[in-house]
């Protein structure tokens, strides 16, 4: 599972739309869609902001992949 898939899964678990999450982290809905599809990779700072909004730790994802 890539980072975009994790973000999508966590967002849906929070019953949040792409637009709502995009607004909270100050990016466009289009950019978030591209991240979730895996065609764009978020910066570390953006990934951290998204994780903060969705209440998950990036470290948890990284340790799962190791």
N, CA, C and O atoms as a Tripos MOL2 file, in Angstrom:
@<TRIPOS>MOLECULE
protein
  264   263    66     0     0
PROTEIN
NO_CHARGES

@<TRIPOS>ATOM
      1 N           0.8580   -1.1790    0.0000 N.3       1 UNK1
      2 CA          0.0000    0.0000    0.0000 C.3       1 UNK1
      3 C           0.9040    1.2410    0.0000 C.2       1 UNK1
      4 O           1.8110    1.3550    0.8240 O.2       1 UNK1
      5 N           0.6480    2.1670   -0.9300 N.am      2 UNK2
      6 CA          1.4570    3.3810   -0.9690 C.3       2 UNK2
      7 C           0.8480    4.4700   -0.0710 C.2       2 UNK2
      8 O          -0.2510    4.3150    0.4610 O.2       2 UNK2
      9 N           1.5740    5.5480    0.0770 N.am      3 UNK3
     10 CA          1.1320    6.6130    0.9900 C.3       3 UNK3
     11 C          -0.2130    7.1990    0.5650 C.2       3 UNK3
     12 O          -1.0270    7.5450    1.4210 O.2       3 UNK3
     13 N          -0.4560    7.3130   -0.7160 N.am      4 UNK4
     14 CA         -1.7370    7.8260   -1.1970 C.3       4 UNK4
     15 C          -2.9060    6.9360   -0.8010 C.2       4 UNK4
     16 O          -3.9780    7.4230   -0.4390 O.2       4 UNK4
     17 N          -2.6900    5.6420   -0.8750 N.am      5 UNK5
     18 CA         -3.7330    4.6990   -0.4720 C.3       5 UNK5
     19 C          -4.0020    4.7900    1.0240 C.2       5 UNK5
     20 O          -5.1500    4.7000    1.4610 O.2       5 UNK5
     21 N          -2.9470    4.9680    1.8050 N.am      6 UNK6
     22 CA         -3.1100    5.1170    3.2570 C.3       6 UNK6
     23 C          -3.9120    6.3790    3.5570 C.2       6 UNK6
     24 O          -4.8310    6.3580    4.3750 O.2       6 UNK6
     25 N          -3.5620    7.4720    2.8950 N.am      7 UNK7
     26 CA         -4.2740    8.7390    3.1010 C.3       7 UNK7
     27 C          -5.7470    8.5690    2.7430 C.2       7 UNK7
     28 O          -6.6210    9.0050    3.4930 O.2       7 UNK7
     29 N          -6.0270    7.9450    1.6170 N.am      8 UNK8
     30 CA         -7.4240    7.7430    1.1970 C.3       8 UNK8
     31 C          -8.1770    6.9010    2.2250 C.2       8 UNK8
     32 O          -9.2970    7.2370    2.6100 O.2       8 UNK8
     33 N          -7.5600    5.8130    2.6640 N.am      9 UNK9
     34 CA         -8.1970    4.9290    3.6430 C.3       9 UNK9
     35 C          -8.4980    5.6710    4.9500 C.2       9 UNK9
     36 O          -9.5920    5.5480    5.4990 O.2       9 UNK9
     37 N          -7.5360    6.4320    5.4370 N.am     10 UNK10
     38 CA         -7.7170    7.1810    6.6880 C.3      10 UNK10
     39 C          -8.7680    8.2830    6.5180 C.2      10 UNK10
     40 O          -9.5710    8.5260    7.4190 O.2      10 UNK10
     41 N          -8.7570    8.9500    5.3510 N.am     11 UNK11
     42 CA         -9.7380   10.0100    5.0860 C.3      11 UNK11
     43 C         -11.1480    9.4460    5.0680 C.2      11 UNK11
     44 O         -12.0600   10.0180    5.6660 O.2      11 UNK11
     45 N         -11.3260    8.3290    4.3860 N.am     12 UNK12
     46 CA        -12.6510    7.7180    4.3140 C.3      12 UNK12
     47 C         -13.1100    7.2240    5.6830 C.2      12 UNK12
     48 O         -14.2980    7.2950    5.9980 O.2      12 UNK12
     49 N         -12.1900    6.7290    6.4930 N.am     13 UNK13
     50 CA        -12.5330    6.2800    7.8450 C.3      13 UNK13
     51 C         -13.0450    7.4320    8.7020 C.2      13 UNK13
     52 O         -13.8200    7.2220    9.6350 O.2      13 UNK13
     53 N         -12.6130    8.6440    8.3850 N.am     14 UNK14
     54 CA        -13.0650    9.8500    9.0950 C.3      14 UNK14
     55 C         -14.3000   10.4710    8.4400 C.2      14 UNK14
     56 O         -14.7650   11.5290    8.8660 O.2      14 UNK14
     57 N         -14.8260    9.8170    7.4110 N.am     15 UNK15
     58 CA        -15.9810   10.3440    6.6600 C.3      15 UNK15
     59 C         -15.7300   11.7620    6.1520 C.2      15 UNK15
     60 O         -16.5990   12.6300    6.2380 O.2      15 UNK15
     61 N         -14.5380   11.9760    5.6270 N.am     16 UNK16
     62 CA        -14.1370   13.2930    5.1430 C.3      16 UNK16
     63 C         -14.0230   13.2470    3.6180 C.2      16 UNK16
     64 O         -13.5120   12.2780    3.0570 O.2      16 UNK16
     65 N         -14.4950   14.2800    2.9660 N.am     17 UNK17
     66 CA        -14.3560   14.3570    1.5130 C.3      17 UNK17
     67 C         -12.9490   14.8270    1.1560 C.2      17 UNK17
     68 O         -12.2210   15.3590    1.9940 O.2      17 UNK17
     69 N         -12.5870   14.6200   -0.0990 N.am     18 UNK18
     70 CA        -11.3010   15.1280   -0.5660 C.3      18 UNK18
     71 C         -11.2420   16.6450   -0.4010 C.2      18 UNK18
     72 O         -10.2170   17.1920    0.0060 O.2      18 UNK18
     73 N         -12.3380   17.3160   -0.7170 N.am     19 UNK19
     74 CA        -12.3540   18.7710   -0.6150 C.3      19 UNK19
     75 C         -12.1450   19.2330    0.8210 C.2      19 UNK19
     76 O         -11.4100   20.1900    1.0620 O.2      19 UNK19
     77 N         -12.7830   18.5660    1.7710 N.am     20 UNK20
     78 CA        -12.6230   18.9390    3.1800 C.3      20 UNK20
     79 C         -11.1700   18.7870    3.6320 C.2      20 UNK20
     80 O         -10.6210   19.6740    4.2860 O.2      20 UNK20
     81 N         -10.5540   17.6620    3.2800 N.am     21 UNK21
     82 CA         -9.1590   17.4520    3.6720 C.3      21 UNK21
     83 C          -8.2420   18.4370    2.9660 C.2      21 UNK21
     84 O          -7.3400   19.0050    3.5830 O.2      21 UNK21
     85 N          -8.4680   18.6380    1.6900 N.am     22 UNK22
     86 CA         -7.6500   19.5800    0.9270 C.3      22 UNK22
     87 C          -7.7310   20.9820    1.5400 C.2      22 UNK22
     88 O          -6.7160   21.6660    1.6710 O.2      22 UNK22
     89 N          -8.9240   21.3970    1.9070 N.am     23 UNK23
     90 CA         -9.0840   22.7170    2.5240 C.3      23 UNK23
     91 C          -8.3210   22.8070    3.8410 C.2      23 UNK23
     92 O          -7.7020   23.8300    4.1340 O.2      23 UNK23
     93 N          -8.3650   21.7440    4.6300 N.am     24 UNK24
     94 CA         -7.6980   21.7400    5.9410 C.3      24 UNK24
     95 C          -6.1770   21.8270    5.8220 C.2      24 UNK24
     96 O          -5.5170   22.3990    6.6900 O.2      24 UNK24
     97 N          -5.6200   21.2570    4.7470 N.am     25 UNK25
     98 CA         -4.1590   21.2820    4.5830 C.3      25 UNK25
     99 C          -3.7070   22.2850    3.5190 C.2      25 UNK25
    100 O          -2.5330   22.3330    3.1520 O.2      25 UNK25
    101 N          -4.6470   23.0700    3.0390 N.am     26 UNK26
    102 CA         -4.3940   24.1750    2.1210 C.3      26 UNK26
    103 C          -3.7460   23.7530    0.7990 C.2      26 UNK26
    104 O          -2.7550   24.3300    0.3520 O.2      26 UNK26
    105 N          -4.3500   22.7160    0.1900 N.am     27 UNK27
    106 CA         -3.9870   22.3240   -1.1690 C.3      27 UNK27
    107 C          -5.2860   22.2050   -1.9560 C.2      27 UNK27
    108 O          -6.3740   22.2750   -1.3840 O.2      27 UNK27
    109 N          -5.1700   22.0260   -3.2560 N.am     28 UNK28
    110 CA         -6.3770   21.8620   -4.0640 C.3      28 UNK28
    111 C          -6.8870   20.4270   -3.9570 C.2      28 UNK28
    112 O          -6.1380   19.5040   -3.6380 O.2      28 UNK28
    113 N          -8.1630   20.2660   -4.2270 N.am     29 UNK29
    114 CA         -8.7560   18.9270   -4.2450 C.3      29 UNK29
    115 C          -8.0950   18.0950   -5.3330 C.2      29 UNK29
    116 O          -7.8950   16.8920   -5.1650 O.2      29 UNK29
    117 N          -7.7590   18.7240   -6.4350 N.am     30 UNK30
    118 CA         -7.0980   18.0430   -7.5430 C.3      30 UNK30
    119 C          -5.7480   17.4730   -7.1140 C.2      30 UNK30
    120 O          -5.4080   16.3430   -7.4660 O.2      30 UNK30
    121 N          -4.9900   18.2420   -6.3670 N.am     31 UNK31
    122 CA         -3.6830   17.7830   -5.8730 C.3      31 UNK31
    123 C          -3.8660   16.5930   -4.9350 C.2      31 UNK31
    124 O          -3.1250   15.6140   -5.0270 O.2      31 UNK31
    125 N          -4.8480   16.6680   -4.0310 N.am     32 UNK32
    126 CA         -5.1000   15.5600   -3.1140 C.3      32 UNK32
    127 C          -5.5040   14.3110   -3.8890 C.2      32 UNK32
    128 O          -5.0680   13.2080   -3.5570 O.2      32 UNK32
    129 N          -6.3180   14.4710   -4.9010 N.am     33 UNK33
    130 CA         -6.7380   13.3520   -5.7390 C.3      33 UNK33
    131 C          -5.5130   12.6870   -6.3810 C.2      33 UNK33
    132 O          -5.4170   11.4600   -6.4160 O.2      33 UNK33
    133 N          -4.5970   13.4850   -6.8780 N.am     34 UNK34
    134 CA         -3.3840   12.9510   -7.4980 C.3      34 UNK34
    135 C          -2.5100   12.2210   -6.4780 C.2      34 UNK34
    136 O          -1.8990   11.2020   -6.7980 O.2      34 UNK34
    137 N          -2.4500   12.7390   -5.2580 N.am     35 UNK35
    138 CA         -1.6920   12.0750   -4.1950 C.3      35 UNK35
    139 C          -2.3280   10.7280   -3.8680 C.2      35 UNK35
    140 O          -1.6270    9.7230   -3.7540 O.2      35 UNK35
    141 N          -3.6400   10.7040   -3.7190 N.am     36 UNK36
    142 CA         -4.3350    9.4630   -3.3890 C.3      36 UNK36
    143 C          -4.2060    8.4270   -4.5010 C.2      36 UNK36
    144 O          -4.1420    7.2290   -4.2210 O.2      36 UNK36
    145 N          -4.1670    8.8640   -5.7430 N.am     37 UNK37
    146 CA         -4.0180    7.9390   -6.8770 C.3      37 UNK37
    147 C          -2.5750    7.4750   -7.0450 C.2      37 UNK37
    148 O          -2.3110    6.4960   -7.7430 O.2      37 UNK37
    149 N          -1.6470    8.1740   -6.4060 N.am     38 UNK38
    150 CA         -0.2390    7.7990   -6.5070 C.3      38 UNK38
    151 C           0.5100    8.4640   -7.6440 C.2      38 UNK38
    152 O           1.6680    8.1300   -7.8930 O.2      38 UNK38
    153 N          -0.1250    9.4020   -8.3430 N.am     39 UNK39
    154 CA          0.5700   10.0820   -9.4350 C.3      39 UNK39
    155 C           1.4040   11.2600   -8.9430 C.2      39 UNK39
    156 O           2.2420   11.7770   -9.6820 O.2      39 UNK39
    157 N           1.1800   11.6890   -7.7010 N.am     40 UNK40
    158 CA          2.0040   12.7230   -7.0550 C.3      40 UNK40
    159 C           2.3870   12.2100   -5.6850 C.2      40 UNK40
    160 O           1.6210   11.4920   -5.0430 O.2      40 UNK40
    161 N           3.5720   12.5800   -5.2400 N.am     41 UNK41
    162 CA          4.0410   12.2020   -3.9150 C.3      41 UNK41
    163 C           4.0970   13.4860   -3.0730 C.2      41 UNK41
    164 O           4.7160   14.4690   -3.4810 O.2      41 UNK41
    165 N           3.4550   13.4750   -1.9040 N.am     42 UNK42
    166 CA          3.4710   14.6900   -1.0790 C.3      42 UNK42
    167 C           4.8570   14.9240   -0.4670 C.2      42 UNK42
    168 O           5.6180   13.9840   -0.2400 O.2      42 UNK42
    169 N           5.1610   16.1770   -0.2100 N.am     43 UNK43
    170 CA          6.3830   16.4770    0.5250 C.3      43 UNK43
    171 C           6.2360   15.9200    1.9350 C.2      43 UNK43
    172 O           5.1280   15.6050    2.3690 O.2      43 UNK43
    173 N           7.3340   15.8010    2.6400 N.am     44 UNK44
    174 CA          7.2930   15.3170    4.0250 C.3      44 UNK44
    175 C           6.4170   16.2360    4.8650 C.2      44 UNK44
    176 O           5.6170   15.7660    5.6740 O.2      44 UNK44
    177 N           6.5640   17.5370    4.6790 N.am     45 UNK45
    178 CA          5.7740   18.5000    5.4530 C.3      45 UNK45
    179 C           4.2820   18.3340    5.1680 C.2      45 UNK45
    180 O           3.4720   18.3440    6.0950 O.2      45 UNK45
    181 N           3.9120   18.1840    3.8990 N.am     46 UNK46
    182 CA          2.5050   18.0020    3.5460 C.3      46 UNK46
    183 C           1.9860   16.6760    4.0900 C.2      46 UNK46
    184 O           0.8780   16.6180    4.6220 O.2      46 UNK46
    185 N           2.7740   15.6130    3.9630 N.am     47 UNK47
    186 CA          2.3580   14.3080    4.4940 C.3      47 UNK47
    187 C           2.1390   14.4040    5.9970 C.2      47 UNK47
    188 O           1.1910   13.8210    6.5230 O.2      47 UNK47
    189 N           3.0020   15.1290    6.6900 N.am     48 UNK48
    190 CA          2.8620   15.3150    8.1400 C.3      48 UNK48
    191 C           1.5830   16.0770    8.4630 C.2      48 UNK48
    192 O           0.8660   15.7110    9.3950 O.2      48 UNK48
    193 N           1.2850   17.1350    7.7040 N.am     49 UNK49
    194 CA          0.0530   17.9140    7.9190 C.3      49 UNK49
    195 C          -1.1900   17.0510    7.7000 C.2      49 UNK49
    196 O          -2.1390   17.1090    8.4820 O.2      49 UNK49
    197 N          -1.1770   16.2570    6.6400 N.am     50 UNK50
    198 CA         -2.3070   15.3780    6.3500 C.3      50 UNK50
    199 C          -2.4810   14.3610    7.4780 C.2      50 UNK50
    200 O          -3.5940   14.1290    7.9510 O.2      50 UNK50
    201 N          -1.3780   13.7630    7.8980 N.am     51 UNK51
    202 CA         -1.4290   12.7760    8.9880 C.3      51 UNK51
    203 C          -1.9750   13.4040   10.2650 C.2      51 UNK51
    204 O          -2.7440   12.7780   10.9950 O.2      51 UNK51
    205 N          -1.5770   14.6340   10.5270 N.am     52 UNK52
    206 CA         -2.0560   15.3390   11.7250 C.3      52 UNK52
    207 C          -3.5700   15.5350   11.6640 C.2      52 UNK52
    208 O          -4.2650   15.2990   12.6520 O.2      52 UNK52
    209 N          -4.0750   15.9580   10.5260 N.am     53 UNK53
    210 CA         -5.5170   16.1760   10.3650 C.3      53 UNK53
    211 C          -6.2830   14.8610   10.4910 C.2      53 UNK53
    212 O          -7.3790   14.8250   11.0520 O.2      53 UNK53
    213 N          -5.7060   13.7890    9.9700 N.am     54 UNK54
    214 CA         -6.3920   12.4920    9.9710 C.3      54 UNK54
    215 C          -6.0780   11.6430   11.2110 C.2      54 UNK54
    216 O          -6.5300   10.5020   11.3100 O.2      54 UNK54
    217 N          -5.3190   12.1880   12.1380 N.am     55 UNK55
    218 CA         -4.9940   11.5030   13.3970 C.3      55 UNK55
    219 C          -4.2800   10.1710   13.2120 C.2      55 UNK55
    220 O          -4.6770    9.1570   13.7870 O.2      55 UNK55
    221 N          -3.2280   10.1800   12.4090 N.am     56 UNK56
    222 CA         -2.3850    8.9900   12.3540 C.3      56 UNK56
    223 C          -0.9320    9.4220   12.3020 C.2      56 UNK56
    224 O          -0.6150   10.5410   11.8990 O.2      56 UNK56
    225 N          -0.0630    8.5270   12.7120 N.am     57 UNK57
    226 CA          1.3670    8.8120   12.7700 C.3      57 UNK57
    227 C           2.0530    8.3110   11.5050 C.2      57 UNK57
    228 O           1.8740    7.1580   11.1110 O.2      57 UNK57
    229 N           2.8330    9.1700   10.8730 N.am     58 UNK58
    230 CA          3.6040    8.7410    9.7100 C.3      58 UNK58
    231 C           4.5660    7.6240   10.1020 C.2      58 UNK58
    232 O           4.8300    6.7240    9.3050 O.2      58 UNK58
    233 N           5.0860    7.6750   11.3140 N.am     59 UNK59
    234 CA          6.0100    6.6370   11.7750 C.3      59 UNK59
    235 C           5.3640    5.2620   11.7350 C.2      59 UNK59
    236 O           6.0320    4.2760   11.4250 O.2      59 UNK59
    237 N           4.0680    5.1800   12.0450 N.am     60 UNK60
    238 CA          3.3710    3.8970   12.0030 C.3      60 UNK60
    239 C           3.3860    3.3310   10.5810 C.2      60 UNK60
    240 O           3.5980    2.1350   10.3840 O.2      60 UNK60
    241 N           3.1630    4.1900    9.6080 N.am     61 UNK61
    242 CA          3.1720    3.7390    8.2250 C.3      61 UNK61
    243 C           4.5670    3.3060    7.8010 C.2      61 UNK61
    244 O           4.7310    2.2670    7.1610 O.2      61 UNK61
    245 N           5.5670    4.0960    8.1560 N.am     62 UNK62
    246 CA          6.9440    3.7900    7.7810 C.3      62 UNK62
    247 C           7.3830    2.4790    8.4120 C.2      62 UNK62
    248 O           8.0150    1.6580    7.7480 O.2      62 UNK62
    249 N           7.0590    2.2680    9.6840 N.am     63 UNK63
    250 CA          7.4860    1.0370   10.3500 C.3      63 UNK63
    251 C           6.7760   -0.1880    9.7760 C.2      63 UNK63
    252 O           7.3320   -1.2860    9.8040 O.2      63 UNK63
    253 N           5.5540   -0.0210    9.2560 N.am     64 UNK64
    254 CA          4.8510   -1.1310    8.6140 C.3      64 UNK64
    255 C           5.5690   -1.5590    7.3430 C.2      64 UNK64
    256 O           5.5600   -2.7400    6.9940 O.2      64 UNK64
    257 N           6.1890   -0.6190    6.6500 N.am     65 UNK65
    258 CA          6.8310   -0.9070    5.3710 C.3      65 UNK65
    259 C           8.2310   -1.4850    5.5590 C.2      65 UNK65
    260 O           8.7710   -2.0830    4.6290 O.2      65 UNK65
    261 N           8.8320   -1.3230    6.7370 N.am     66 UNK66
    262 CA         10.2130   -1.7900    6.9750 C.3      66 UNK66
    263 C          10.2760   -3.2850    7.1440 C.2      66 UNK66
    264 O          11.3560   -3.8380    7.3500 O.2      66 UNK66
@<TRIPOS>BOND
     1     1     2 1
     2     2     3 1
     3     3     4 2
     4     3     5 am
     5     5     6 1
     6     6     7 1
     7     7     8 2
     8     7     9 am
     9     9    10 1
    10    10    11 1
    11    11    12 2
    12    11    13 am
    13    13    14 1
    14    14    15 1
    15    15    16 2
    16    15    17 am
    17    17    18 1
    18    18    19 1
    19    19    20 2
    20    19    21 am
    21    21    22 1
    22    22    23 1
    23    23    24 2
    24    23    25 am
    25    25    26 1
    26    26    27 1
    27    27    28 2
    28    27    29 am
    29    29    30 1
    30    30    31 1
    31    31    32 2
    32    31    33 am
    33    33    34 1
    34    34    35 1
    35    35    36 2
    36    35    37 am
    37    37    38 1
    38    38    39 1
    39    39    40 2
    40    39    41 am
    41    41    42 1
    42    42    43 1
    43    43    44 2
    44    43    45 am
    45    45    46 1
    46    46    47 1
    47    47    48 2
    48    47    49 am
    49    49    50 1
    50    50    51 1
    51    51    52 2
    52    51    53 am
    53    53    54 1
    54    54    55 1
    55    55    56 2
    56    55    57 am
    57    57    58 1
    58    58    59 1
    59    59    60 2
    60    59    61 am
    61    61    62 1
    62    62    63 1
    63    63    64 2
    64    63    65 am
    65    65    66 1
    66    66    67 1
    67    67    68 2
    68    67    69 am
    69    69    70 1
    70    70    71 1
    71    71    72 2
    72    71    73 am
    73    73    74 1
    74    74    75 1
    75    75    76 2
    76    75    77 am
    77    77    78 1
    78    78    79 1
    79    79    80 2
    80    79    81 am
    81    81    82 1
    82    82    83 1
    83    83    84 2
    84    83    85 am
    85    85    86 1
    86    86    87 1
    87    87    88 2
    88    87    89 am
    89    89    90 1
    90    90    91 1
    91    91    92 2
    92    91    93 am
    93    93    94 1
    94    94    95 1
    95    95    96 2
    96    95    97 am
    97    97    98 1
    98    98    99 1
    99    99   100 2
   100    99   101 am
   101   101   102 1
   102   102   103 1
   103   103   104 2
   104   103   105 am
   105   105   106 1
   106   106   107 1
   107   107   108 2
   108   107   109 am
   109   109   110 1
   110   110   111 1
   111   111   112 2
   112   111   113 am
   113   113   114 1
   114   114   115 1
   115   115   116 2
   116   115   117 am
   117   117   118 1
   118   118   119 1
   119   119   120 2
   120   119   121 am
   121   121   122 1
   122   122   123 1
   123   123   124 2
   124   123   125 am
   125   125   126 1
   126   126   127 1
   127   127   128 2
   128   127   129 am
   129   129   130 1
   130   130   131 1
   131   131   132 2
   132   131   133 am
   133   133   134 1
   134   134   135 1
   135   135   136 2
   136   135   137 am
   137   137   138 1
   138   138   139 1
   139   139   140 2
   140   139   141 am
   141   141   142 1
   142   142   143 1
   143   143   144 2
   144   143   145 am
   145   145   146 1
   146   146   147 1
   147   147   148 2
   148   147   149 am
   149   149   150 1
   150   150   151 1
   151   151   152 2
   152   151   153 am
   153   153   154 1
   154   154   155 1
   155   155   156 2
   156   155   157 am
   157   157   158 1
   158   158   159 1
   159   159   160 2
   160   159   161 am
   161   161   162 1
   162   162   163 1
   163   163   164 2
   164   163   165 am
   165   165   166 1
   166   166   167 1
   167   167   168 2
   168   167   169 am
   169   169   170 1
   170   170   171 1
   171   171   172 2
   172   171   173 am
   173   173   174 1
   174   174   175 1
   175   175   176 2
   176   175   177 am
   177   177   178 1
   178   178   179 1
   179   179   180 2
   180   179   181 am
   181   181   182 1
   182   182   183 1
   183   183   184 2
   184   183   185 am
   185   185   186 1
   186   186   187 1
   187   187   188 2
   188   187   189 am
   189   189   190 1
   190   190   191 1
   191   191   192 2
   192   191   193 am
   193   193   194 1
   194   194   195 1
   195   195   196 2
   196   195   197 am
   197   197   198 1
   198   198   199 1
   199   199   200 2
   200   199   201 am
   201   201   202 1
   202   202   203 1
   203   203   204 2
   204   203   205 am
   205   205   206 1
   206   206   207 1
   207   207   208 2
   208   207   209 am
   209   209   210 1
   210   210   211 1
   211   211   212 2
   212   211   213 am
   213   213   214 1
   214   214   215 1
   215   215   216 2
   216   215   217 am
   217   217   218 1
   218   218   219 1
   219   219   220 2
   220   219   221 am
   221   221   222 1
   222   222   223 1
   223   223   224 2
   224   223   225 am
   225   225   226 1
   226   226   227 1
   227   227   228 2
   228   227   229 am
   229   229   230 1
   230   230   231 1
   231   231   232 2
   232   231   233 am
   233   233   234 1
   234   234   235 1
   235   235   236 2
   236   235   237 am
   237   237   238 1
   238   238   239 1
   239   239   240 2
   240   239   241 am
   241   241   242 1
   242   242   243 1
   243   243   244 2
   244   243   245 am
   245   245   246 1
   246   246   247 1
   247   247   248 2
   248   247   249 am
   249   249   250 1
   250   250   251 1
   251   251   252 2
   252   251   253 am
   253   253   254 1
   254   254   255 1
   255   255   256 2
   256   255   257 am
   257   257   258 1
   258   258   259 1
   259   259   260 2
   260   259   261 am
   261   261   262 1
   262   262   263 1
   263   263   264 2
@<TRIPOS>SUBSTRUCTURE
     1 UNK1         2 RESIDUE 1 A UNK
     2 UNK2         6 RESIDUE 1 A UNK
     3 UNK3        10 RESIDUE 1 A UNK
     4 UNK4        14 RESIDUE 1 A UNK
     5 UNK5        18 RESIDUE 1 A UNK
     6 UNK6        22 RESIDUE 1 A UNK
     7 UNK7        26 RESIDUE 1 A UNK
     8 UNK8        30 RESIDUE 1 A UNK
     9 UNK9        34 RESIDUE 1 A UNK
    10 UNK10       38 RESIDUE 1 A UNK
    11 UNK11       42 RESIDUE 1 A UNK
    12 UNK12       46 RESIDUE 1 A UNK
    13 UNK13       50 RESIDUE 1 A UNK
    14 UNK14       54 RESIDUE 1 A UNK
    15 UNK15       58 RESIDUE 1 A UNK
    16 UNK16       62 RESIDUE 1 A UNK
    17 UNK17       66 RESIDUE 1 A UNK
    18 UNK18       70 RESIDUE 1 A UNK
    19 UNK19       74 RESIDUE 1 A UNK
    20 UNK20       78 RESIDUE 1 A UNK
    21 UNK21       82 RESIDUE 1 A UNK
    22 UNK22       86 RESIDUE 1 A UNK
    23 UNK23       90 RESIDUE 1 A UNK
    24 UNK24       94 RESIDUE 1 A UNK
    25 UNK25       98 RESIDUE 1 A UNK
    26 UNK26      102 RESIDUE 1 A UNK
    27 UNK27      106 RESIDUE 1 A UNK
    28 UNK28      110 RESIDUE 1 A UNK
    29 UNK29      114 RESIDUE 1 A UNK
    30 UNK30      118 RESIDUE 1 A UNK
    31 UNK31      122 RESIDUE 1 A UNK
    32 UNK32      126 RESIDUE 1 A UNK
    33 UNK33      130 RESIDUE 1 A UNK
    34 UNK34      134 RESIDUE 1 A UNK
    35 UNK35      138 RESIDUE 1 A UNK
    36 UNK36      142 RESIDUE 1 A UNK
    37 UNK37      146 RESIDUE 1 A UNK
    38 UNK38      150 RESIDUE 1 A UNK
    39 UNK39      154 RESIDUE 1 A UNK
    40 UNK40      158 RESIDUE 1 A UNK
    41 UNK41      162 RESIDUE 1 A UNK
    42 UNK42      166 RESIDUE 1 A UNK
    43 UNK43      170 RESIDUE 1 A UNK
    44 UNK44      174 RESIDUE 1 A UNK
    45 UNK45      178 RESIDUE 1 A UNK
    46 UNK46      182 RESIDUE 1 A UNK
    47 UNK47      186 RESIDUE 1 A UNK
    48 UNK48      190 RESIDUE 1 A UNK
    49 UNK49      194 RESIDUE 1 A UNK
    50 UNK50      198 RESIDUE 1 A UNK
    51 UNK51      202 RESIDUE 1 A UNK
    52 UNK52      206 RESIDUE 1 A UNK
    53 UNK53      210 RESIDUE 1 A UNK
    54 UNK54      214 RESIDUE 1 A UNK
    55 UNK55      218 RESIDUE 1 A UNK
    56 UNK56      222 RESIDUE 1 A UNK
    57 UNK57      226 RESIDUE 1 A UNK
    58 UNK58      230 RESIDUE 1 A UNK
    59 UNK59      234 RESIDUE 1 A UNK
    60 UNK60      238 RESIDUE 1 A UNK
    61 UNK61      242 RESIDUE 1 A UNK
    62 UNK62      246 RESIDUE 1 A UNK
    63 UNK63      250 RESIDUE 1 A UNK
    64 UNK64      254 RESIDUE 1 A UNK
    65 UNK65      258 RESIDUE 1 A UNK
    66 UNK66      262 RESIDUE 1 A UNK
